[in-house]
């Protein structure tokens, strides 16, 4: 459960912004989207390898 303490004379907009930031950090929306469709472990692993290779390629280009 996310708890946001609203201070005295604090606008609702600021409190709502803090709530949204805390909510994003929990990753609830990302998890819900991931659970909507099942991906096989082999496909997940393949995607991880592709992402890692891409990041490595970018890092190598920066180093040059």
Secondary structure, 3 states (H helix, E strand, C coil): CCCCCCCCCCCHHHHHHHHHHHHHHHCHHHHHHHHHCCCCHHHHHHHHHHHHHHHHHHHHHHHC
